[in-house]
Amino acid sequence: MSIITITEEYKIIKQLGKGGFGEVYLVSNQKDNKYYAIKKILINNLSEEELKLRETEGIILSNISNEYIVKYYDSFKDNDYL
């Protein structure tokens, strides 16, 4: 899992949705000029175990290739968010 700051690589375009586990944004990648969706999850109030589960979810998603599941590209921490 790479640790990068959202302002270095991604520019937020607009919010796409919001739910119980976080918010989803349309972003543009400043390096490859492509658009992606980023799911921001507030982690400052999670226990160590809950945080580990969220990080494990990213690892699992990165290994899935299925036409019915959104492609996973990266995970990173930015301040209080995963």
C-alpha positions, 0 to 999 in steps of 0.5 A, spaced: 500 500 500 503 506 497 502 512 502 501 519 498 497 525 499 491 527 495 493 534 493 500 531 490 497 526 485 489 527 485 485 533 484 477 533 486 472 534 481 466 533 485 462 528 490 459 522 487 456 519 493 456 519 500 454 513 505 455 510 512 462 508 510 465 514 507 464 519 501 466 517 494 469 523 489 470 523 482 478 525 481 483 527 476 490 524 476 495 529 475 500 524 473 496 520 467 490 525 466 485 520 467 479 520 471 478 515 477 473 515 483 476 515 490 472 513 496 474 517 503 473 513 509 474 517 516 479 513 520 481 517 526 475 514 530 477 507 528 480 502 533 486 499 530 483 492 529 477 496 524 483 500 521 486 493 519 480 491 516 479 497 512 486 496 509 485 488 508 479 490 504 484 494 499 488 488 499 483 483 497 480 488 492 486 489 488 487 482 487 480 481 484 478 482 476 471 482 475 467 485 470 462 487 475 466 490 480 469 496 480 477 496 478 481 497 484 488 501 483 491 504 489 490 505 497 493 511 501 492 515 507 491 522 507 490 526 514 485 522 518 482 519 511 484 512 508 
